């Protein structure tokens, strides 16, 4: 699975990353560092569907272990989306080990920025006592939007479900 790091995140980690090999957009997530309630947080956005997850209050140890933290958040986020556990595991297995790359294109980053706007608009839902933010994620993923993987307007949740059903042969 390719985890595309934005320039600000590469600077935060002091880690430049290469461009990744071309892979199906369904296996690509772009990651960005954001500040929520004064705390350093991680925004993960699925490149095909604009489905987003937030990990609040990242510690230095979390940033140092970013691939593992990102994969955990992706797994849990997909489960929160209502995907069956065996389907989530099949997706993560088929996508392979996490590989840090540059982001996956201007369009994808533009939609990441729109997801970030949605997170900021719903920041009252942040649970400051938890790193995982299922309520915030649910609010962000239920707002109508556009995304890189589909021409229509729908919610990130619906786009994610479509992405999984249309790419079932590739994703499992």
PAZAPA-4460 file (N, C-alpha, C; in steps of 0.05 Angstrom, whole numbers, plus 32768, in hexadecimal, padded with zeros to 4 digits):
% residues 172
    n_x    n_y    n_z   ca_x   ca_y   ca_z    c_x    c_y    c_z   seq   type   mol
   8011   7FE9   8000   8000   8000   8000   8012   8019   8000     1      X     A
   800B   802B   7FEF   801B   8044   7FEE   800F   8059   8000     2      X     A
   8020   8065   8011   8018   807A   8023   8027   8093   8019     3      X     A
   8018   80A5   800C   8024   80BD   8000   8026   80D3   8015     4      X     A
   803E   80DD   801A   8043   80F1   802E   8043   810D   8021     5      X     A
   8033   811F   802C   8034   813B   8023   804F   8148   8029     6      X     A
   8055   815E   801C   806E   816C   8022   8070   8174   803F     7      X     A
   805B   817F   804C   805D   8186   8068   8063   816D   807A     8      X     A
   8058   8157   8073   805D   813F   8083   8079   8135   807E     9      X     A
   8083   8136   8065   809F   812F   8060   80B2   8140   8070    10      X     A
   80AC   815A   8072   80BD   816D   8081   80BB   8166   809F    11      X     A
   80A3   8161   80A9   80A0   815A   80C5   80B1   8141   80CC    12      X     A
   80B0   812D   80BB   80BF   8114   80C0   80DC   8116   80B9    13      X     A
   80E3   812C   80AB   80FF   812F   80A0   8106   8117   808F    14      X     A
   80F3   8110   807E   80F6   80F8   806E   80EB   80FD   8052    15      X     A
   80FD   8103   803F   80F3   8104   8023   80ED   80E8   801A    16      X     A
   80D9   80E6   8009   80D1   80CB   7FFF   80D0   80CC   7FE0    17      X     A
   80D3   80B5   7FD4   80D3   80B3   7FB6   80B6   80B2   7FAC    18      X     A
   80B4   80B6   7F91   809B   80B0   7F84   8097   8092   7F85    19      X     A
   807E   808A   7F88   8078   806D   7F89   8074   8062   7F6D    20      X     A
   8075   8048   7F6B   806F   803A   7F52   8051   803D   7F4D    21      X     A
   8048   803E   7F34   802B   8040   7F2E   801D   8027   7F39    22      X     A
   8008   802C   7F49   7FF7   8016   7F54   7FDA   8020   7F52    23      X     A
   7FC7   800E   7F54   7FAB   8017   7F53   7FA6   802C   7F69    24      X     A
   7F97   8040   7F63   7F91   8056   7F76   7F84   804B   7F8F    25      X     A
   7F76   8034   7F8D   7F69   8029   7FA4   7F7C   8021   7FBA    26      X     A
   7F96   801E   7FB4   7FAA   8016   7FC8   7FBB   802E   7FD1    27      X     A
   7FB2   8046   7FCB   7FC1   805E   7FD1   7FB2   806F   7FE6    28      X     A
   7FC1   8078   7FFA   7FB7   808A   800E   7FCB   80A1   800F    29      X     A
   7FC1   80BA   8012   7FD3   80D1   8016   7FD0   80D9   8033    30      X     A
   7FE7   80E0   803F   7FE8   80E7   805B   7FF2   8103   805F    31      X     A
   7FE7   8111   8073   7FEE   812D   8077   7FEE   8132   8095    32      X     A
   8000   8143   809E   8001   814B   80BA   7FEF   8165   80BD    33      X     A
   7FDD   8164   80D1   7FCC   817A   80D6   7FCC   8180   80F4    34      X     A
   7FC3   8198   80FB   7FC1   819F   8117   7FA3   81A1   811E    35      X     A
   7F9C   8191   8132   7F80   8191   813C   7F81   8197   815A    36      X     A
   7F73   81AC   8162   7F72   81B4   817E   7F8F   81B7   8189    37      X     A
   7FA0   81C2   8179   7FBC   81C7   8182   7FCE   81AF   8183    38      X     A
   7FC4   8198   8179   7FD4   817F   817A   7FDA   8175   815E    39      X     A
   7FF2   816B   815B   7FFB   8160   8142   7FEB   8146   813C    40      X     A
   7FDF   8145   8125   7FCD   812F   811D   7FD3   8126   8101    41      X     A
   7FC9   810E   80FA   7FCE   8102   80E0   7FB3   8100   80D2    42      X     A
   7FB3   8109   80B9   7F9B   8106   80A7   7FA3   80F2   8092    43      X     A
   7F93   80DD   808F   7F97   80C9   807A   7F7F   80CA   8067    44      X     A
   7F84   80CC   804D   7F6F   80CE   803A   7F73   80B9   8023    45      X     A
   7F5F   80A8   801F   7F60   8094   800A   7F5E   80A3   7FEF    46      X     A
   7F72   809E   7FDE   7F74   80AD   7FC5   7F5C   80A9   7FB2    47      X     A
   7F51   8092   7FB1   7F3B   808C   7F9E   7F20   8097   7FA8    48      X     A
   7F1B   8096   7FC2   7F00   809C   7FCC   7EFE   80B6   7FDD    49      X     A
   7F15   80C0   7FE6   7F16   80D7   7FF8   7F0C   80CF   8014    50      X     A
   7F0B   80B6   801A   7F04   80AC   8035   7F1B   80B5   8047    51      X     A
   7F14   80C1   805E   7F29   80CC   806F   7F28   80C1   808B    52      X     A
   7F40   80BF   8097   7F43   80B7   80B3   7F55   80CB   80C1    53      X     A
   7F51   80D1   80DA   7F62   80E3   80E9   7F6D   80D4   8101    54      X     A
   7F87   80D7   8106   7F93   80CD   811F   7F9C   80E6   812E    55      X     A
   7F8F   80EB   8144   7F93   8103   8154   7FAA   8100   8167    56      X     A
   7FB8   8117   816C   7FCC   8119   8181   7FE3   8104   817D    57      X     A
   7FEF   8105   8166   8005   80F3   8160   801E   80F9   8171    58      X     A
   802A   80E5   817C   8042   80E9   818D   805B   80E7   817B    59      X     A
   8072   80EF   8184   808A   80EB   8174   808E   80CD   816D    60      X     A
   8088   80BB   8180   808A   809E   817A   8077   8096   8163    61      X     A
   805F   80A2   8163   804C   809C   814D   8057   80A5   8132    62      X     A
   8062   80BD   8131   806D   80C7   8118   8084   80B6   810F    63      X     A
   8095   80AC   8123   80AC   809B   811C   80A3   8080   8110    64      X     A
   808B   8077   8118   8081   805D   810F   8069   8062   80FC    65      X     A
   806B   8076   80EB   8054   807E   80DA   8048   8068   80CA    66      X     A
   8058   8057   80BC   804B   8042   80AC   8038   8030   80BD    67      X     A
   8041   8028   80D4   8031   8016   80E5   8018   8025   80EF    68      X     A
   801C   803E   80F8   8005   804E   8102   7FF1   8052   80EC    69      X     A
   7FFB   8059   80D4   7FE9   805E   80BD   7FD9   8044   80B6    70      X     A
   7FE7   802E   80B5   7FD9   8015   80AE   7FC4   800E   80C3    71      X     A
   7FCA   8012   80DC   7FB7   800D   80F1   7F9E   801F   80EE    72      X     A
   7FA3   8039   80E8   7F8D   804B   80E5   7F7C   8045   80CC    73      X     A
   7F8A   803C   80B7   7F7B   8035   809E   7F6A   801C   80A4    74      X     A
   7F75   8008   80B1   7F65   7FF0   80B7   7F4D   7FF7   80C8    75      X     A
   7F52   8006   80DD   7F3B   800D   80EF   7F27   801F   80E1    76      X     A
   7F31   8031   80D0   7F1F   8043   80C1   7F0E   8033   80AD    77      X     A
   7F19   801F   80A0   7F09   800F   808E   7EF5   7FFE   809D    78      X     A
   7EFC   7FF5   80B5   7EE8   7FE7   80C5   7ED2   7FFA   80CE    79      X     A
   7EDA   8012   80D6   7EC6   8027   80DD   7EB3   802C   80C6    80      X     A
   7EBD   8029   80AD   7EAD   802E   8095   7E98   8018   8091    81      X     A
   7E9A   8003   80A0   7E87   7FED   809E   7E91   7FD6   808C    82      X     A
   7EAA   7FD7   8084   7EB4   7FC1   8074   7EB9   7FA9   8086    83      X     A
   7EB4   7F91   807C   7EB7   7F79   808C   7ED5   7F75   8092    84      X     A
   7EDB   7F6B   80AA   7EF7   7F67   80B2   7F07   7F57   809F    85      X     A
   7EFC   7F41   8094   7F0B   7F31   8080   7F10   7F40   8067    86      X     A
   7EFE   7F52   805F   7F03   7F63   8047   7F19   7F77   804C    87      X     A
   7F19   7F83   8064   7F2E   7F96   806A   7F49   7F88   806B    88      X     A
   7F4B   7F71   8077   7F64   7F62   8078   7F6D   7F5A   805C    89      X     A
   7F5A   7F51   804B   7F61   7F4A   802F   7F6B   7F62   8020    90      X     A
   7F5F   7F79   8024   7F68   7F92   8017   7F84   7F99   8020    91      X     A
   7F89   7F99   803A   7FA4   7FA0   8044   7FB9   7F8C   803B    92      X     A
   7FB1   7F73   803A   7FC4   7F5E   8031   7FCA   7F62   8014    93      X     A
   7FB6   7F66   8003   7FBA   7F69   7FE6   7FCA   7F83   7FE0    94      X     A
   7FC6   7F98   7FF0   7FD4   7FB1   7FEB   7FF1   7FAF   7FF2    95      X     A
   7FF8   7F9C   8004   8014   7F98   800B   801E   7FAB   8021    96      X     A
   8037   7FA8   8028   8043   7FB8   803D   8042   7FD5   8037    97      X     A
   8040   7FE6   804B   803F   8003   8046   805A   800D   803B    98      X     A
   8058   801E   8026   806F   802A   801A   806A   8048   801A    99      X     A
   807D   8057   8026   807B   8074   8026   8083   807F   800C   100      X     A
   8072   8090   8000   8078   809C   7FE6   8070   80BA   7FE7   101      X     A
   8073   80C7   7FD1   8068   80E2   7FCE   804A   80DF   7FCA   102      X     A
   803C   80F5   7FCC   801F   80F4   7FC8   8018   80EB   7FAC   103      X     A
   7FFF   80E5   7FA7   7FF7   80D7   7F8F   7FEC   80E9   7F79   104      X     A
   7FF1   8102   7F7A   7FE8   8114   7F65   7FDA   812D   7F6F   105      X     A
   7FD9   8141   7F5D   7FCD   815A   7F65   7FB0   8157   7F6C   106      X     A
   7FA2   8148   7F5C   7F85   8144   7F61   7F80   8137   7F7C   107      X     A
   7F90   8123   7F82   7F8D   8115   7F9B   7F93   8127   7FB3   108      X     A
   7FA8   8137   7FB0   7FAF   814A   7FC5   7F9A   8160   7FC8   109      X     A
   7F8E   8169   7FB2   7F78   817C   7FB3   7F61   8171   7FC3   110      X     A
   7F5B   8158   7FBF   7F45   814B   7FCE   7F4D   8146   7FEB   111      X     A
   7F66   8141   7FF0   7F70   813F   800C   7F6B   815A   801A   112      X     A
   7F71   816F   800C   7F6D   818A   8018   7F4F   818F   801E   113      X     A
   7F3D   8185   800C   7F21   8188   8012   7F19   8177   802A   114      X     A
   7F25   815F   802D   7F1F   814F   8044   7F29   815D   805E   115      X     A
   7F40   816A   805C   7F4B   8179   8072   7F37   818F   807A   116      X     A
   7F2C   819D   8066   7F18   81B2   806C   7F00   81A6   807B   117      X     A
   7EF7   818E   8072   7EE1   8181   807F   7EE8   8179   809C   118      X     A
   7F00   8170   80A1   7F09   816A   80BC   7F08   8183   80CD   119      X     A
   7F13   8199   80C3   7F13   81B2   80D2   7EF6   81BC   80D8   120      X     A
   7EE4   81B8   80C5   7EC9   81C0   80C9   7EBB   81B0   80DE   121      X     A
   7EC4   8197   80E3   7EB8   8186   80F6   7EC9   8182   810F   122      X     A
   7EDC   8194   8114   7EEF   818F   8129   7EE3   818F   8145   123      X     A
   7ECA   8198   8148   7EBD   8197   8162   7EB8   817A   816A   124      X     A
   7EB9   8168   8157   7EB4   814B   815D   7ECE   813D   8167   125      X     A
   7EE4   814B   8168   7EFD   813E   8171   7EFA   8136   818E   126      X     A
   7F01   811D   8194   7F02   8112   81AF   7F1F   8115   81B8   127      X     A
   7F25   8129   81C9   7F40   812F   81D1   7F4D   8119   81E2   128      X     A
   7F3D   8106   81EB   7F47   80F1   81FC   7F50   80D8   81ED   129      X     A
   7F4C   80D8   81D2   7F52   80C1   81C2   7F61   80C9   81A9   130      X     A
   7F73   80B7   81A0   7F81   80BC   8187   7F6E   80B6   816F   131      X     A
   7F5F   80A0   8171   7F4D   8099   815C   7F35   80AC   815D   132      X     A
   7F2B   80B3   8146   7F15   80C6   8144   7EFE   80BC   8133   133      X     A
   7EF0   80A6   813B   7EDB   809B   812A   7EC4   80AE   8125   134      X     A
   7EBC   80BE   8139   7EA6   80D0   8135   7EAD   80E6   8121   135      X     A
   7EC5   80F1   8124   7ECE   8105   8111   7ED0   80F9   80F5   136      X     A
   7EDC   80E1   80F3   7EDF   80D4   80D9   7EC4   80D0   80CC   137      X     A
   7EB1   80C7   80DC   7E96   80C2   80D1   7E89   80DB   80C6   138      X     A
   7E8C   80F1   80D5   7E81   810B   80CB   7E8E   8113   80B1   139      X     A
   7EA8   8111   80B0   7EB7   8119   8097   7EAF   8107   8080   140      X     A
   7EAC   80EE   8085   7EA7   80DA   806F   7E8A   80D8   8067   141      X     A
   7E79   80E8   8074   7E5C   80E8   806D   7E54   8102   805F   142      X     A
   7E67   8113   805A   7E62   812C   804C   7E64   8129   802D   143      X     A
   7E51   8132   801E   7E53   8130   8001   7E6C   813E   7FF7   144      X     A
   7E79   8132   7FE2   7E91   813D   7FD8   7E97   8131   7FBC   145      X     A
   7EAD   8139   7FB1   7EB8   812C   7F99   7ED2   811F   7FA1   146      X     A
   7EDC   810D   7F90   7EF6   8100   7F95   7F04   80F9   7F7B   147      X     A
   7F1D   80F0   7F7D   7F2D   80EB   7F65   7F24   80D2   7F57   148      X     A
   7F18   80BF   7F65   7F11   80A5   7F58   7EF7   80A4   7F4A   149      X     A
   7EE5   80B7   7F4E   7ECA   80B6   7F42   7EC2   80D2   7F38   150      X     A
   7EB2   80D3   7F23   7EAA   80EC   7F17   7E93   80F9   7F25   151      X     A
   7E83   80EA   7F34   7E6B   80F4   7F40   7E70   8100   7F5B   152      X     A
   7E5A   810A   7F67   7E5B   8114   7F83   7E4E   80FF   7F95   153      X     A
   7E5A   80F9   7FAB   7E4F   80E7   7FBF   7E5F   80EB   7FD9   154      X     A
   7E5B   80DA   7FEC   7E6B   80DB   8005   7E84   80CA   8003   155      X     A
   7E99   80D1   8011   7EB0   80C0   8011   7EAA   80A3   8019   156      X     A
   7E97   80A0   802C   7E8F   8085   8034   7E84   8075   801C   157      X     A
   7E72   8082   800D   7E66   8075   7FF5   7E7B   8070   7FE0   158      X     A
   7E8E   8083   7FDB   7EA3   807F   7FC8   7EB5   8068   7FD0   159      X     A
   7EBB   8065   7FEA   7ECB   804F   7FF4   7EBD   8034   7FEE   160      X     A
   7EA4   8033   7FF4   7E95   801A   7FEE   7E95   8014   7FD1   161      X     A
   7E91   8028   7FC0   7E92   8024   7FA3   7EAE   801B   7F9A   162      X     A
   7EC2   8027   7FA5   7EDE   8020   7F9E   7EE3   8003   7FA5   163      X     A
   7EDA   7FFA   7FBC   7EDF   7FDE   7FC4   7ECE   7FCB   7FB2   164      X     A
   7EB6   7FD2   7FAC   7EA6   7FC0   7F9B   7EB0   7FC0   7F7E   165      X     A
   7EB8   7FD7   7F73   7EC1   7FD7   7F57   7EDD   7FCC   7F54   166      X     A
   7EED   7FCB   7F68   7F08   7FC1   7F67   7F0C   7FA7   7F76   167      X     A
   7EF7   7F99   7F7B   7EF8   7F81   7F8C   7F0D   7F6D   7F82   168      X     A
   7F0F   7F69   7F68   7F22   7F56   7F5D   7F3F   7F5F   7F63   169      X     A
   7F45   7F79   7F63   7F60   7F83   7F68   7F66   7F85   7F86   170      X     A
   7F51   7F8A   7F96   7F55   7F90   7FB2   7F55   7F78   7FC4   171      X     A
   7F4F   7F61   7FBA   7F4E   7F49   7FCC   7F5E   7F33   7FC1   172      X     A
***
